[in-house]
Amino acid sequence: MPKVSPEHLEQRRQQIIEAALRCFAAKGFAGTSMQDIFKESGLSAGAVYRYFPAKADLVSEIAKRKREAVQSALREALEREELPPLPEVLHDFLTAFLAELGENGKLRVLPEVWAAALHDDAIGVIVDEVLTGVRGVWAELAVRYQRAGRLSEGADPAAIGAVLTCLIPGFVIQRLVLGDMDPEFVRRGLEGVLGFS
């Protein structure tokens, strides 16, 4: 029996993930069955289950890949020599999100995944990891603002990280339901609330 290359295995995993994302975008997370994913991927049940024994395993892999992409968008700001104003960082971060919230966007399923996390422990662990990671990067940014004298010494970076993370679900839900939320609108709102000019 010929040995399968790591590249082939990754291509197959990606094929299944892309099929699942298309199904989630079309039917929602709860409305997508594993049978839908088999059909969309063009693979047998055995082939899919070899890589992802359950829908939660697929969500875990998708979340891990998206978490890395999301956190890298924030880390870009952290790594800049000159830290931009906070509203600008948030604008750039939400712009990355916006690209994935269109009609067939891969992040449209987020509200359903967040809701599923309340009742499914496996998904809850995944969502916890993603939110905790994003909070942590925002908190690191807050520390940098403090060190640069652009944020009060008495401010709590962990609390700032948590509050800034709260903006993500609000942005996603308003964008999907109302359709009028965009990163520039959020930037202007944050500047107004915080008194930035």
N, CA and C of each residue as an Amber inpcrd file, in Angstrom:
protein
   591
   0.8550000  -1.1930000   0.0000000   0.0000000   0.0000000   0.0000000
   0.8960000   1.2500000   0.0000000   0.7030000   2.1520000  -0.9630000
   1.5760000   3.3280000  -1.0410000   1.3660000   4.2620000   0.1450000
   2.4470000   4.8750000   0.5760000   2.3850000   5.8140000   1.6920000
   1.8140000   7.1460000   1.1940000   0.9110000   7.7230000   1.9840000
   0.2800000   9.0000000   1.6160000   1.1420000  10.1370000   2.1590000
   1.4260000  11.1190000   1.3220000   2.2880000  12.2260000   1.7290000
   1.5680000  13.1760000   2.6810000   2.3210000  13.8760000   3.5370000
   1.7030000  14.8870000   4.4150000   0.9590000  15.9560000   3.6160000
   1.4780000  16.2960000   2.4250000   0.8210000  17.3050000   1.5820000
  -0.5600000  16.8250000   1.1500000  -0.6370000  15.5250000   0.7770000
  -1.9260000  14.9590000   0.3650000  -2.9170000  14.9720000   1.5300000
  -2.4460000  14.6010000   2.7220000  -3.3070000  14.5980000   3.9030000
  -3.8390000  15.9960000   4.2000000  -2.9590000  17.0020000   4.0890000
  -3.3980000  18.3800000   4.3440000  -4.3880000  18.8490000   3.2810000
  -4.1500000  18.4680000   2.0310000  -5.1000000  18.8300000   0.9620000
  -6.4660000  18.2180000   1.2230000  -6.4780000  16.9820000   1.6700000
  -7.7580000  16.3170000   1.9680000  -8.4590000  16.9840000   3.1410000
  -7.7090000  17.3270000   4.1840000  -8.2870000  18.0420000   5.3310000
  -8.8770000  19.3730000   4.8800000  -8.1210000  20.0920000   4.0290000
  -8.5910000  21.3790000   3.5400000  -9.8440000  21.2220000   2.6870000
  -9.8990000  20.1650000   1.8860000 -11.0820000  19.8820000   1.0600000
 -12.3230000  19.7050000   1.9410000 -12.1700000  18.9870000   3.0300000
 -13.2890000  18.7460000   3.9460000 -13.6790000  20.0410000   4.6600000
 -12.6820000  20.7960000   5.1070000 -12.9600000  22.0590000   5.7990000
 -13.7020000  23.0290000   4.8810000 -13.2390000  23.1640000   3.6430000
 -13.8940000  24.0750000   2.6960000 -15.3370000  23.6340000   2.4250000
 -15.5480000  22.3190000   2.3070000 -16.9070000  21.8020000   2.1010000
 -17.7900000  22.1290000   3.3040000 -17.2470000  21.9410000   4.5090000
 -18.0110000  22.2410000   5.7210000 -18.3590000  23.7220000   5.7980000
 -17.4060000  24.5760000   5.4780000 -17.6620000  26.0220000   5.5170000
 -18.7470000  26.4200000   4.5170000 -18.7360000  25.8090000   3.3260000
 -19.7900000  26.1040000   2.3440000 -21.1560000  25.6570000   2.8720000
 -21.1840000  24.4960000   3.5010000 -22.4410000  24.0080000   4.0820000
 -22.9170000  24.9070000   5.2140000 -21.9990000  25.2970000   6.0920000
 -22.3700000  26.1660000   7.2040000 -22.9090000  27.4990000   6.6900000
 -22.2820000  28.0380000   5.6390000 -22.7400000  29.3100000   5.0700000
 -24.1330000  29.1650000   4.4590000 -24.4100000  28.0190000   3.8420000
 -25.6970000  27.8140000   3.1680000 -26.8110000  27.4070000   4.1260000
 -26.4990000  26.5490000   5.0970000 -27.5380000  25.9650000   5.9530000
 -27.4340000  26.3530000   7.4170000 -26.3620000  27.0430000   7.7760000
 -26.1210000  27.3250000   9.1750000 -25.4160000  26.1610000   9.8390000
 -24.8620000  26.4130000  11.0050000 -24.1210000  25.3850000  11.7150000
 -25.0450000  24.2710000  12.1820000 -26.1290000  24.6470000  12.8630000
 -27.0500000  23.6380000  13.4030000 -27.7390000  22.8550000  12.2890000
 -28.0060000  23.5150000  11.1610000 -28.7180000  22.8690000  10.0620000
 -27.8590000  21.9910000   9.1760000 -26.5680000  21.9890000   9.3910000
 -25.6460000  21.1770000   8.5780000 -25.4020000  19.8370000   9.2570000
 -25.6290000  18.7620000   8.5270000 -25.3390000  17.4240000   9.0390000
 -24.0080000  16.9470000   8.4750000 -23.4670000  15.9250000   9.0630000
 -22.2460000  15.3320000   8.5130000 -22.5220000  14.7920000   7.1050000
 -23.7440000  14.3050000   6.8610000 -24.0990000  13.8160000   5.5220000
 -24.0020000  14.9420000   4.4930000 -24.4060000  16.1570000   4.8910000
 -24.2650000  17.3110000   3.9910000 -22.7900000  17.5260000   3.6330000
 -21.9320000  17.3700000   4.6120000 -20.4980000  17.5950000   4.3990000
 -19.9090000  16.4960000   3.5130000 -20.3620000  15.2490000   3.7030000
 -19.9040000  14.1660000   2.8190000 -20.2440000  14.5210000   1.3760000
 -21.5030000  14.8970000   1.1730000 -21.9770000  15.1910000  -0.1950000
 -21.2230000  16.3700000  -0.7980000 -21.0860000  17.4350000  -0.0380000
 -20.4230000  18.6470000  -0.5400000 -18.9470000  18.4070000  -0.8440000
 -18.3120000  17.5820000  -0.0320000 -16.8840000  17.3160000  -0.2280000
 -16.6310000  16.3070000  -1.3430000 -17.6540000  15.5110000  -1.6740000
 -17.4780000  14.4560000  -2.6680000 -16.7230000  13.2590000  -2.1180000
 -16.6330000  13.1810000  -0.7880000 -15.8940000  12.0940000  -0.1480000
 -16.8520000  11.1640000   0.5960000 -16.3950000   9.9460000   0.8290000
 -17.1940000   8.9900000   1.5830000 -17.2150000   9.3590000   3.0630000
 -18.1730000   8.7850000   3.7830000 -18.2460000   9.0150000   5.2230000
 -16.9390000   8.5830000   5.8960000 -16.4200000   7.4420000   5.4920000
 -15.1790000   6.9480000   6.0860000 -14.0160000   7.8880000   5.8690000
 -13.9420000   8.4670000   4.6600000 -12.8480000   9.3910000   4.3640000
 -12.9380000  10.6370000   5.2390000 -14.1580000  11.1690000   5.4080000
 -14.3360000  12.3730000   6.2340000 -14.0700000  12.0450000   7.7050000
 -14.6480000  10.9280000   8.1770000 -14.4860000  10.5680000   9.5880000
 -13.0350000  10.2460000   9.9400000 -12.2470000   9.8720000   8.9650000
 -10.8280000   9.6120000   9.2240000 -10.1410000  10.8730000   9.7520000
 -10.5540000  12.0150000   9.2240000  -9.9470000  13.2870000   9.6100000
 -10.7210000  13.9970000  10.7170000 -12.0520000  13.8810000  10.6520000
 -12.9110000  14.6110000  11.5920000 -14.0300000  13.6830000  12.0680000
 -13.8590000  13.0350000  13.2200000 -14.8520000  12.0730000  13.7020000
 -16.2220000  12.6860000  14.0330000 -16.2740000  14.0080000  14.2730000
 -17.5400000  14.6660000  14.6130000 -17.5230000  16.1090000  14.1090000
 -18.7030000  16.6870000  14.0440000 -18.8140000  18.0780000  13.5900000
 -18.0230000  19.0140000  14.5040000 -17.9970000  18.6940000  15.7950000
 -17.2280000  19.5240000  16.7390000 -15.7440000  19.5180000  16.3970000
 -15.2380000  18.4000000  15.8660000 -13.8260000  18.3400000  15.4750000
 -13.5520000  19.2660000  14.2970000 -14.5100000  19.3400000  13.3810000
 -14.3850000  20.2710000  12.2520000 -14.3870000  21.7040000  12.7530000
 -15.3260000  21.9980000  13.6550000 -15.4060000  23.3590000  14.2070000
 -14.1090000  23.7000000  14.9250000 -13.5530000  22.7410000  15.6460000
 -12.2990000  22.9670000  16.3560000 -11.1770000  23.3400000  15.3930000
 -11.0600000  22.6010000  14.3020000  -9.9980000  22.8780000  13.3280000
 -10.2100000  24.2310000  12.6480000 -11.4610000  24.5220000  12.2790000
 -11.7690000  25.8060000  11.6450000 -11.4580000  26.9420000  12.6200000
 -11.8860000  26.7770000  13.8720000 -11.6530000  27.8230000  14.8790000
 -10.1650000  28.0410000  15.0980000  -9.3890000  26.9520000  15.1440000
  -7.9490000  27.0750000  15.3420000  -7.3120000  27.8810000  14.2130000
  -7.7030000  27.5590000  12.9800000  -7.1340000  28.2760000  11.8360000
  -7.5790000  29.7370000  11.8200000  -8.8400000  29.9880000  12.1460000
  -9.3340000  31.3660000  12.1590000  -8.7520000  32.1450000  13.3290000
  -8.5590000  31.4530000  14.4570000  -7.9620000  32.1250000  15.6220000
  -6.5740000  32.6390000  15.2760000  -5.8220000  31.8090000  14.6050000
  -4.4740000  32.2150000  14.2190000  -4.5150000  33.4260000  13.2950000
  -5.4670000  33.4220000  12.3490000  -5.5870000  34.5490000  11.4160000
  -6.0130000  35.8150000  12.1510000  -6.9930000  35.6660000  13.0500000
  -7.5060000  36.8120000  13.8010000  -6.4250000  37.3870000  14.7100000
  -5.7400000  36.5110000  15.4430000  -4.7190000  36.9920000  16.3570000
  -3.5370000  37.5950000  15.6090000  -3.2400000  37.0840000  14.4230000
  -2.1160000  37.6540000  13.6670000  -2.4380000  39.0770000  13.2260000
  -3.7360000  39.3470000  12.9380000  -4.1260000  40.7160000  12.5670000
  -3.8610000  41.6740000  13.7270000  -4.1180000  41.2240000  14.9550000
  -3.8420000  42.0650000  16.1230000  -2.3400000  42.1390000  16.4110000
  -1.6590000  41.0250000  16.2460000  -0.2220000  40.9990000  16.5340000
   0.5680000  41.9240000  15.6100000   0.0370000  42.1480000  14.4050000
   0.6930000  43.1080000  13.5030000   0.7870000  44.4710000  14.1660000
  -0.2920000  44.8690000  14.8250000  -0.2740000  46.1570000  15.5270000
   0.7150000  46.1210000  16.6870000   0.7520000  44.9940000  17.4100000
   1.6700000  44.8620000  18.5410000   3.1260000  44.9820000  18.1140000
   3.4260000  44.4860000  16.9260000   4.8130000  44.4340000  16.4680000
   5.2860000  45.7160000  15.7770000   4.3650000  46.6360000  15.5260000
   4.7840000  47.8890000  14.8960000   5.6530000  48.6840000  15.8590000
   6.6400000  49.3320000  15.3080000   7.4950000  50.1590000  16.1510000
   6.6950000  51.3200000  16.7270000   5.8990000  51.9560000  15.8720000
   5.0380000  53.0720000  16.3030000   3.6110000  52.5450000  16.4060000
   3.1030000  52.4440000  17.6230000   1.7620000  51.9070000  17.8410000
   0.7150000  52.9160000  17.3790000  -0.1770000  52.5090000  16.4570000
  -1.1990000  53.4480000  15.9870000  -2.2600000  53.6950000  17.0570000
  -3.0810000  54.7290000  16.8740000  -4.1700000  54.9750000  17.8310000
  -5.0930000  53.7480000  17.9200000  -5.6440000  53.5000000  19.1110000
  -6.5000000  52.3350000  19.3310000  -7.6550000  52.2450000  18.3250000
  -8.3680000  53.3300000  18.0340000  -9.4500000  53.2020000  17.0590000
  -8.9700000  52.7060000  15.6840000  -7.7530000  53.0660000  15.3190000
  -7.1980000  52.6110000  14.0380000  -6.8960000  51.1100000  14.0820000
  -6.3730000  50.6370000  15.2160000  -6.0950000  49.2070000  15.3720000
  -7.4030000  48.4220000  15.2720000  -8.4350000  48.9000000  15.9650000
  -9.7320000  48.2250000  15.9250000 -10.3020000  48.2440000  14.5090000
 -10.1590000  49.3660000  13.8200000 -10.6270000  49.4740000  12.4350000
  -9.9700000  48.4150000  11.5570000  -8.6560000  48.2890000  11.6490000
  -7.9290000  47.3280000  10.8230000  -8.3160000  45.8920000  11.1720000
  -8.5010000  45.6330000  12.4600000  -8.8940000  44.3070000  12.9190000
 -10.2750000  43.9380000  12.3790000 -11.2340000  44.8470000  12.4850000
 -12.5880000  44.5690000  12.0070000 -12.6490000  44.4900000  10.4840000
 -11.7570000  45.1860000   9.8080000 -11.6890000  45.0880000   8.3500000
 -11.3500000  43.6540000   7.9390000 -10.4640000  43.0160000   8.6760000
 -10.1240000  41.6100000   8.4070000 -11.3520000  40.7270000   8.6220000
 -12.1360000  41.0200000   9.6420000 -13.3760000  40.2800000   9.8940000
 -14.3770000  40.4800000   8.7670000 -14.5020000  41.7230000   8.3260000
 -15.5210000  42.0790000   7.3380000 -15.3910000  41.2540000   6.0650000
 -14.1810000  40.9690000   5.6600000 -13.9530000  40.2020000   4.4370000
 -14.5700000  38.8090000   4.5250000 -14.7950000  38.3150000   5.7430000
 -15.3250000  36.9610000   5.9320000 -16.7980000  36.9580000   6.3530000
 -17.4650000  38.1170000   6.3010000 -18.8680000  38.1790000   6.7220000
 -19.8380000  38.3870000   5.5600000 -19.3430000  38.2920000   4.3260000
 -20.2140000  38.4490000   3.1620000 -21.1600000  37.2790000   3.0120000
 -21.8910000  37.2550000   1.9140000 -22.9440000  36.2520000   1.7130000
 -22.4460000  34.8250000   1.8830000 -21.2810000  34.5250000   1.3620000
 -20.7170000  33.1830000   1.5170000 -19.5060000  33.1900000   2.4490000
 -19.4440000  34.1810000   3.3120000 -18.2970000  34.3290000   4.1950000
 -18.1640000  33.2170000   5.2120000 -16.9230000  32.9100000   5.5260000
 -16.6310000  31.8040000   6.4210000 -16.9350000  32.1080000   7.8820000
 -17.1150000  33.3830000   8.2230000 -17.3830000  33.7390000   9.6170000
 -18.8610000  34.0170000   9.8930000 -19.7060000  33.8510000   8.8990000
 -21.1490000  34.0910000   9.1010000 -21.7470000  33.1370000  10.1320000
 -21.0970000  32.0220000  10.3330000 -21.6040000  30.9980000  11.2450000
 -21.2710000  31.3140000  12.7110000 -20.4820000  32.3650000  12.9590000
 -20.0410000  32.6570000  14.3240000 -21.1740000  32.7420000  15.3500000
 -22.2560000  33.5010000  15.0970000 -23.2990000  33.5570000  16.1320000
 -23.8610000  32.1880000  16.5020000 -23.9970000  31.3000000  15.5160000
 -24.4900000  29.9550000  15.8110000 -23.4770000  29.1540000  16.6260000
 -22.2080000  29.3210000  16.3050000 -21.1710000  28.6100000  17.0550000
 -21.1410000  29.1270000  18.4930000 -21.2630000  30.4460000  18.6660000
 -21.2910000  30.9990000  20.0200000 -22.4720000  30.4310000  20.8040000
 -23.6400000  30.3450000  20.1630000 -24.8210000  29.7900000  20.8370000
 -24.6190000  28.3160000  21.1540000 -24.0510000  27.5630000  20.2270000
 -23.8030000  26.1320000  20.4530000 -22.8540000  25.9160000  21.6200000
 -21.9420000  26.8570000  21.8380000 -20.9650000  26.7410000  22.9290000
 -21.6450000  26.7020000  24.2980000 -22.8580000  27.2140000  24.3910000
 -23.5830000  27.2140000  25.6690000 -24.0940000  25.8300000  26.0400000
 -24.2410000  24.9420000  25.0340000 -24.8530000  23.6280000  25.2760000
 -23.9590000  22.4540000  24.9010000 -22.8610000  22.7300000  24.2050000
 -21.9640000  21.6670000  23.7450000 -20.5870000  21.9310000  24.3340000
 -20.1830000  21.0670000  25.2580000 -18.9250000  21.2970000  25.9730000
 -17.7160000  21.3540000  25.0450000 -17.6840000  20.4950000  24.0110000
 -16.5320000  20.4680000  23.0970000 -16.4130000  21.7920000  22.3530000
 -17.5480000  22.3160000  21.8950000 -17.5340000  23.5960000  21.1920000
 -17.2560000  24.7250000  22.1780000 -17.7700000  24.5810000  23.3990000
 -17.5080000  25.5790000  24.4320000 -16.0300000  25.7530000  24.7080000
 -15.2870000  24.6550000  24.7230000 -13.8360000  24.7140000  24.9490000
 -13.1610000  25.4850000  23.8200000 -13.6000000  25.2270000  22.5890000
 -13.0170000  25.8930000  21.4180000 -13.2630000  27.3950000  21.4900000
 -14.5150000  27.7780000  21.7520000 -14.8670000  29.2030000  21.8040000
 -14.1180000  29.8790000  22.9470000 -13.9980000  29.1920000  24.0650000
 -13.2480000  29.7300000  25.2070000 -11.8030000  30.0220000  24.8030000
 -11.1660000  29.0900000  24.1110000  -9.7750000  29.2770000  23.6900000
  -9.6240000  30.4730000  22.7550000 -10.5710000  30.5930000  21.8070000
 -10.4950000  31.6930000  20.8420000 -10.6690000  33.0350000  21.5570000
 -11.7220000  33.1440000  22.3710000 -11.9880000  34.4160000  23.0500000
 -10.8760000  34.7710000  24.0310000 -10.3750000  33.7860000  24.7490000
  -9.2890000  34.0360000  25.7000000  -8.0350000  34.5110000  24.9690000
  -7.7520000  33.8920000  23.8250000  -6.5860000  34.3090000  23.0430000
  -6.6980000  35.7300000  22.5390000  -7.8900000  36.0850000  22.0220000
  -8.0970000  37.4450000  21.5110000  -8.0140000  38.4490000  22.6650000
  -8.6410000  38.1250000  23.7950000  -8.5410000  38.9990000  24.9820000
  -7.0830000  39.2450000  25.3520000  -6.2910000  38.1790000  25.3190000
  -4.8940000  38.2830000  25.6920000  -4.1100000  39.2270000  24.7970000
  -4.3770000  39.1590000  23.4960000  -3.6520000  40.0540000  22.5850000
  -4.0820000  41.4990000  22.8080000  -5.3840000  41.7260000  22.9930000
  -5.8390000  43.0950000  23.2960000  -5.1890000  43.5970000  24.5890000
  -5.0950000  42.7170000  25.5870000  -4.4650000  43.1200000  26.8590000
  -2.9890000  43.4750000  26.6480000  -2.2980000  42.7150000  25.8030000
  -0.8970000  43.0440000  25.4920000  -0.8010000  44.4200000  24.8370000
  -1.7550000  44.7190000  23.9590000  -1.7660000  46.0460000  23.3280000
  -1.9730000  47.1330000  24.3750000  -2.8800000  46.8730000  25.3270000
  -3.1350000  47.8560000  26.3920000  -1.8630000  48.1230000  27.1900000
  -1.0960000  47.0690000  27.4830000   0.1720000  47.2400000  28.2070000
   1.1160000  48.1220000  27.4040000   1.1630000  47.9080000  26.0870000
   2.0370000  48.7460000  25.2550000   1.5940000  50.2020000  25.2930000
   0.2810000  50.4370000  25.2440000  -0.2120000  51.8200000  25.3300000
   0.1750000  52.4290000  26.6740000   0.0900000  51.6410000  27.7490000
   0.4850000  52.1470000  29.0630000   1.9670000  52.5320000  29.0800000
   2.8020000  51.6470000  28.5650000   4.2440000  51.9050000  28.5650000
   4.6030000  53.1240000  27.7310000   3.7920000  53.3900000  26.7160000
   4.0370000  54.5510000  25.8520000   3.4260000  55.8220000  26.4300000
   2.7770000  55.7020000  27.5930000   2.1560000  56.8690000  28.2210000
   0.8710000  57.3010000  27.5390000   0.2700000  56.4030000  26.7720000
  -0.9590000  56.7520000  26.0390000  -2.1970000  56.1610000  26.6870000
  -1.9920000  55.5370000  27.8420000  -3.0930000  54.9480000  28.6040000
  -2.7510000  55.1110000  30.0730000  -3.7340000  55.4390000  30.8810000
  -3.5300000  55.6670000  32.3090000  -2.8180000  54.4800000  32.9670000
  -1.8860000  54.7940000  33.8660000  -1.1620000  53.7420000  34.5950000
  -2.1010000  52.8980000  35.4360000  -3.1910000  53.4990000  35.8610000
  -4.1530000  52.7720000  36.6980000  -5.1160000  51.8980000  35.9130000
  -5.0670000  51.9550000  34.5990000  -5.9730000  51.1440000  33.7850000
  -5.6270000  49.6640000  33.9210000  -6.6210000  48.8200000  33.8220000
  -6.4460000  47.3720000  33.9510000  -6.4040000  46.7490000  32.5530000
  -5.2240000  46.3310000  32.0660000  -5.1220000  45.7760000  30.7150000
  -6.0260000  44.5680000  30.4770000  -6.2020000  43.7060000  31.4900000
  -7.0720000  42.5350000  31.3230000  -8.5180000  42.9630000  31.1010000
  -8.9610000  43.9810000  31.8540000 -10.3350000  44.4740000  31.6840000
 -10.4940000  45.1340000  30.3160000  -9.4690000  45.8630000  29.8790000
  -9.5230000  46.4920000  28.5560000  -9.5920000  45.4200000  27.4720000
  -8.8020000  44.3540000  27.6200000  -8.8530000  43.2510000  26.6650000
 -10.2340000  42.6270000  26.5780000 -10.8680000  42.4450000  27.7450000
 -12.2040000  41.8510000  27.7750000 -13.2300000  42.7680000  27.0960000
 -13.1510000  44.0710000  27.3870000 -14.1130000  45.0090000  26.8020000
 -13.9410000  45.1120000  25.2860000 -12.6980000  45.1800000  24.8220000
 -12.4710000  45.2650000  23.3740000 -12.9300000  43.9870000  22.6630000
 -12.7910000  42.8480000  23.3300000 -13.2780000  41.5930000  22.7620000
 -14.8020000  41.6050000  22.6530000 -15.4680000  42.3040000  23.5780000
 -16.9360000  42.4290000  23.5080000 -17.3980000  43.0950000  22.2150000
 -16.5450000  43.9340000  21.6390000 -16.9390000  44.6350000  20.4180000
 -17.0830000  43.6920000  19.2310000 -16.3940000  42.5560000  19.2620000
 -16.4230000  41.6500000  18.1170000 -17.8120000  41.0460000  17.9060000
 -18.4330000  40.3970000  18.9300000 -19.7830000  39.8660000  18.6930000
 -20.7850000  40.9520000  18.3100000 -20.6460000  42.1220000  18.9370000
 -21.5540000  43.2250000  18.5930000 -21.4130000  43.6310000  17.1390000
 -20.1940000  43.7140000  16.6790000 -19.9370000  44.0670000  15.2760000
 -20.4990000  42.9950000  14.3460000 -20.2110000  41.7300000  14.6480000
 -20.6550000  40.6240000  13.7860000 -22.1720000  40.5770000  13.7030000
 -22.8470000  40.6400000  14.8460000 -24.3100000  40.5270000  14.8500000
 -24.9490000  41.7200000  14.1540000 -24.4780000  42.9300000  14.4390000
 -25.0630000  44.0990000  13.7760000 -24.8130000  44.0760000  12.2710000
 -23.6380000  43.5930000  11.8710000 -23.3470000  43.5060000  10.4380000
 -24.2710000  42.4990000   9.7590000 -24.4620000  41.3420000  10.3870000
 -25.2810000  40.2910000   9.7780000 -26.7700000  40.6120000   9.8270000
 -27.2300000  41.2260000  10.9120000 -28.6640000  41.4810000  11.0690000
 -29.0760000  42.8190000  10.4600000 -28.3360000  43.8690000  10.7640000
 -28.7060000  45.2070000  10.2990000 -28.0430000  45.5760000   8.9790000
 -26.8780000  45.0270000   8.7320000 -26.1840000  45.2580000   7.4680000
 -25.4870000  46.6010000   7.3410000 -25.5740000  47.4500000   8.3730000
 -25.0260000  48.8080000   8.2280000 -23.7470000  49.0410000   9.0320000
 -23.2270000  48.0080000   9.6510000 -22.0380000  48.1880000  10.4920000
 -20.7870000  47.9590000   9.6560000 -19.8580000  48.8980000   9.7350000
 -18.5890000  48.7200000   9.0380000 -17.4600000  49.2510000   9.9290000
 -16.2190000  48.8680000   9.6340000 -15.1010000  49.2550000  10.5050000
 -14.9340000  50.7570000  10.6830000 -15.1920000  51.5190000   9.6400000
 -15.0500000  52.9760000   9.7440000 -16.0710000  53.5580000  10.7190000
 -17.2900000  53.0380000  10.6780000 -18.3530000  53.4670000  11.5850000
 -17.9440000  53.1760000  13.0300000 -17.3700000  51.9930000  13.2730000
 -16.9170000  51.6220000  14.6150000 -15.7710000  52.5350000  15.0500000
 -14.8430000  52.8060000  14.1330000 -13.7180000  53.6840000  14.4690000
 -14.2160000  55.0490000  14.9190000 -15.1550000  55.6400000  14.1500000
 -15.6910000  56.9560000  14.5070000 -16.4140000  56.9000000  15.8620000
 -17.1620000  55.8190000  16.0990000 -17.8700000  55.6820000  17.3590000
 -16.9340000  55.5740000  18.5340000 -15.8590000  54.8020000  18.3720000
 -14.8960000  54.6390000  19.4560000 -14.1530000  55.9380000  19.7250000
 -13.8060000  56.6550000  18.6610000 -13.1680000  57.9640000  18.8430000
 -14.0780000  58.8960000  19.6310000 -15.3720000  58.8640000  19.3200000
 -16.3140000  59.7200000  20.0240000 -16.4570000  59.3430000  21.4860000
 -16.5790000  58.0430000  21.7560000 -16.7430000  57.5680000  23.1300000
 -15.5100000  57.8680000  23.9800000 -14.3190000  57.6420000  23.3990000
 -13.0920000  57.8120000  24.1630000 -12.5070000  59.2130000  24.0880000
 -13.1220000  60.0660000  23.2650000 -12.6110000  61.4170000  23.1370000
 -11.3580000  61.5240000  22.3080000 -11.1170000  60.5180000  21.4360000
  -9.9740000  60.6120000  20.5330000 -10.2330000  61.6640000  19.4710000
  -9.1680000  62.2470000  18.9420000  -9.3270000  63.1960000  17.8330000
  -8.4080000  62.7810000  16.7090000
